[in-house]
Amino acid sequence: MVRVKHRYILVQIRCNDRPESDPVSISSNALQHYIRERVERFYGEFGAASLGRMNVIYFNAKTHLCIIQSRHGAHRFITSILPLLTLADKEAARYRTLYVGATLQQCHKYIIKYQQRYINKTIGTCRGVVQKQKLIEDVTKMKRL
């Protein structure tokens, strides 16, 4: 019996027309459909068929991070196609691959480090304790799609 190996791809999605501080709302179904469509366009039926188990697991609208789960091997199609994607729900956007990990736990460790750097960078612009606490709460909250 062979076990199924998964890869978890941490992606940052930035809208070109919005400032970095504005949250982005993308539905997981729209993102999955868009990635499948582009993989099929560039890699044909073989690429589209290999994405049978692709899922968008998490999305944080404040830090623009999402985690995509795929099978080992098919993750190469996704990571090679992400820089070529230009839309996020009909808005111009950029996709950056931040990390590819074998376990979800390793992705969470990377997200914690990334969020800590983001908080340290942006907390100076907040005025008052309430705004700082709201920023920390928004950044550290992970929403399941």
Salt bridges, closest charged atoms under 4 A:
GLU20 OE2 - ARG14 NH1 3.34
GLU37 OE1 - HIS33 NE2 3.72
GLU91 OE2 - ARG18 NH2 2.80
ASP138 OD2 - LYS134 NZ 3.12
